[in-house]
Amino acid sequence: SFFQCDNAKGLKAFYDAIKYGPNHLMVFGGVCATVTSIIAESLKGWNLVQLSFAATTPELADKKKYPYFFRTVPSDNAVNPAILKLLKHYHWKRVGTLTQDVQRFSEVRNDLTGVLYGEDIEISDTESFSNDPCTSVKKLKGNDVRIILGQFDEEMAVKVFCCAYDEEMYGSKYQWIIPGWYENLWWESWINSSQCLSKNLLAAMEGYIGVDFEPLSSKTNKTISGRTPQQYEKEYNAKRGDGQSSKFHGYAYDGIWVIARTLQRAMNYLNSTNKHQKIEDFNYTNHKLGKIFLNAMNETRFFGVTGEVVFRNGERMGTIKFTQFQEQKEVKVGEYNAVDDKLVIINNSIRFQGLEPPKDKTIIQEELRKISLPLYSILSALTILGMIMASAFLFFNIKNRNQKLIKMSSPYMNNLIILGGMLSYASIFLFGLDGSFVSEKTFETLCTVRTWILTVGYTTAFGAMFAKTWRVHAIFKNVKMKKKIIKDQKLLGIVGGMLLIDLCILICWQVVDPLRRTVEKYNMEPDPAGRDISIRPILEHCENTHMTIWLGIVYAYKGLLMLFGCFLAWETRNVSIPALNDSKYIGMSVYNVGIMCIIGAAVSFLTRDQPNVQFCIVALVIIFCSTITLCLVFVPKLITLRTNPDAATQNRRFQFTQNQKKEDSKTSTSVTSVNQASTSRLEGLQSENHRLRMKITELDKDLEEVTMQLQDTPEKTTYIKQNHYQDLNDILSIRNFTDGKDGEKAILKNHLDQNPPAQWGSSDPSRTSKDPIEDINSPEHIQRRLSLQLPILHHAYLPSIGGVDASCASPCVSPSASPRHRHVPPSFRVMVSGL
């Protein structure tokens, strides 16, 4: 300020002093950086050493340009080693810089970059601004900069903190480090020029750390003057009075002592080397004496009121203080001694907004979204119950495999259905195993294994079910009425063919484009515990390059399989033997499985980011589909076997005939009890009886057609079990309905006794021909029916229930055969197709 920071005036005053004044040994002073730098650059020509106590501009540290310049005040760059020490103290390894476009601040930033280089501290973003810092502040936030090193003046500082408030870059997650040389209550002078409220500005400023040189040492040691720094300050304030205080007064005081010590050292040197030369002999052309002064000042060292006074290449190695803005005031929280390279934090006085120092970046903690153990346990328990149920059905099927009901339903195919269901159940255990249970390599293996198990299980269960239905379809849709035997081995071959297609698809999938473990990362979420970290959920998937294509192939094949099953179920819907006809249950299974798979696939895709929901949906769909399929196949058989095992193995038309027989018997008994009734009523009963017998004849023809085709299981035996012959007798007794019973004959006899033959004879034209009922019951008709029915039952029905061998010569060779049928002559053993 002596030169009013005017370069021309300053330079003229310096030249005037050189030309018109006495010889000067040294130049003391220089406050304005611009004037000081001009003078310092020209000192070499006059061999003058300059010592400044207030010029802090980093430009003057260039010893090639300013070799004779010294200063007792630390340079603005002197704060950078202190900042480095602070960053290391709090383990901040990632910072950003925000610099005003002024040379003074740019030089400090450039020096800071050099200091941090090689210290394992990253400058992630460097921003600068001229007038509006908001754009730069926003960029810093976008780059996730948490520790901001600022270099700007008070006016720009107000704007910076207003922008920080708008961008919410303050509080527990951010730490601002700015110059500490601002005036006391500096923000009050510039608040009116900003567009933010005072309270918002103070909220954003809370907790910032200022870095500046220490005006006076905090130590209580005596200085070179014999006073402690505290004594000096007290004396200075007393002499200053009400005058304005300067923070450079201590450096000016120590500067005087530096000059004194330098001259003393130079005098001692001259005395020890050349007794005839004195410092008074110095002139501006005496380069040798100028060098002596330069070296003497560079070697000066003592403890002053500003701390240890030491020069390193002309730069003061001073003490840097740290202050923090706490509750609208600056509080000293620590200091850095450049001589000892030591940082001291005063009693942990730094107050951070959070529970701990801010992180130097958003700590992203990857958290695997895993399946809940309780959920996995519950669904595993349900799966185990389903497997126990399947095992019970397997035990039931094996135990009762020789029962007609089970044998006619193909027990081997039933076992495959159960096996497929159990494989589907087993896949649930694998779907629930993720990275929280197994390693990455194991998880990748499970991706393939669970796909294979579920695919093979599905094909095994439904393939066996559809193969059974196909056999019934092939037999009952045999329009040529030819004898047709479809063995279980052929059905096993069909299921094996379906599985072979599955294996081909799966092997090609595994070889060409195998499933891999992929990790999907989701958007960051705040920590539920309130810590200064962000949670990035990650989720494991089983995927490959062409996942859509492979899934499309598998879904298409399974869809065709289900359509084929629906077709067979529809075609065999009218088969009247319950033990053979599962069409209704197959249709229900296909419907339930189809609907559940569509819903499950859609919901599973929509809940990819929620593994618990996805696993729950997939597991419940598999459990439901497997359970409903097994129950529809086996529960009806179990109920029927417990209640009426024979009813399910008989044609429903047989049952209708038996019911009609019972009704006819009741009717005959009723007619016998009223044999004295009117003739008209008797004729009505006879007419109804005639109609029913004609209907039985039609049913007999249908029976002949069905029994010729019915070839379910190919198992053959060489003997006929007693109970099978008893069943044969029951069936044949139905065919002898037209033979008449004793009650019926009594009715006719009584009627003939009461009505002479002439009344029914030739006088009635309607009676001239032979009664069709008598023709039906004639021995010729009875013998003809038996000759057809017995071989048909022999060749068609009995092998399917485990009776006599189809190649047996006669169904009546067994001694245990029904005596009622032993009169059938062997000449009627030949079955004529197409009758």
Secondary structure, DSSP 4 states (H G I P E B T S, - for coil): -TTTT-HHHHHHHHHHHHHHSPPPSEEE---SHHHHHHHHHHGGGGT-EEEESS---GGGG-TTT-TTEEESSPPGGGHHHHHHHHHHHTT--EEEEEEESSHHHHHHHHHHHHHHTTTT-EEEEEEEESS--HHHHHHHHHTT--EEEEE--HHHHHHHHHHHHHTT--STT-EEEEES-PPTTGGGGTGGGSSS-HHHHHHHHTT-EEEEE-SS-------TTS--HHHHHHHHHHHHTTSPP-TTHHHHHHHHHHHHHHHHHHHHHHHHH-TT--GGG--TT-HHHHHHHHHHHHT-EEEETTEEEEEETTEE--EEEEEEE-SSSEEEEEEEETTTTEEEEGGG----SSSSPPPSS-EEEEEE----HHHHHHHHHHHHHHHHHHHHHHHHHHHTTTSHHHHHT-HHHHHHHHHHHHHHHHHHHHHT--TTTS-HHHHHHHHHHHHHHHHHHHHHHHHHHHHHHHHHHHHHT-TT-------HHHHHHHHHHHHHHHHHHHHHHHHHS--EEEEEE---EE-TT--SEEEEEEEEEEE-TTHHHHHHHHHHHHHHHHHHHHHHHHHTTT---TTT--HHHHHHHHHHHHHHHHHHHHHHHHTTT-HHHHHHHHHHHHHHHHHHHHHHHHHHHHHHHHH-TTGGGS-HHHHHHHHHHHHHHHHHHHHHHTTTS-HHHHHHHHHHHHHHHHHHHHHHHHHHHHHHH--------SS--HHHHHHHHHHHHHHGGGG--HHHHHHHHHHHHHS-HHHHSTTSGGGSSPPHHHHHTSHHHHHHHHHHHHHHIIIIIHHHTT-S-TT-S-TT-STTS-GGGTTS-GGG-PPPTT-
